[in-house]
Amino acid sequence: MEPAPDCSACRDGDALGFDFSMAFQPIVEPGARRVFAYEALVRGLDGSGAAGVLANVTPSNLYRFDQACRLKAVSLAARLGMQTRLSINFMPNAVYQAATCLRATLATARRQGFPTEQLMFEFVEHEQAHDITHLASIIAEYRRHGFVTALDDFGAGYSGLALLADIQPDRIKLDMALIRGIDHDPVRRCIVSHTLAMCAQLGVAVIAEGIETVGEWQTLQAMGVELFQGYLFARPGFECLPEVQWPEAVPAAG
């Protein structure tokens, strides 16, 4: 049963009126031949894509939906016996009070026996954050609890240099638009190379998402990227932890 909302943004908003589930896609470290984390991705109850679920989200149920996503992800991860980090997406504009919004997440993790230190939070700016100060306070609160934070889709939309200048997360995820065909594209290699150098100076680690070919993975690995996510390694598994398919070029575990 969904816990009673502690925050007026959830309490006073509309009930969801719909249900959903989650798929999980691994973020891998091929150099160590291990799974670093699983990202929780919204899915319909029949395993259908996120679009059908998100079409039901409105400004009046946004806060409650964001909270429900967190609780669903943690509960499923615990049920599946996840041993790695769990990466949960959140929408900054759906976080009213960071400490209060975290309370139900932490309570669910403890009740389900999922270690809170394994939680990781990704935020994405498909819409511009209304208040950078508020976003900074969210990140600060998550860090206070020891959580890893990541900026998703870096290089697309509002997730760019200006935001990175104001908010330095622990990690960024390079958008797949920068990744696609990078092994054959000197312009993309130049952009990513300088992005990696910048992040190294800022102390921000990099994850490359949307990896589909061995060439893309090997090119980025040679450039210094260690963490990857994409169909090359595994497609999202609906309500399960999919097995990673290591390319032949990945050295066997020693």
PyMOL commands that set and color helices and strands:
alter all, ss='L'
color gray80, all
select helices_A, chain A and resi 8-11+50-54+62-79+92-94+98-112+116-118+132-144+161-166+176-179+182-184+186-202+214-222
alter helices_A, ss='H'
color red, helices_A
select strands_A, chain A and resi 21-29+34-43+85-90+119-123+148-154+171-174+205-209+227-229+237-238
alter strands_A, ss='S'
color yellow, strands_A
deselect
rebuild
show_as cartoon
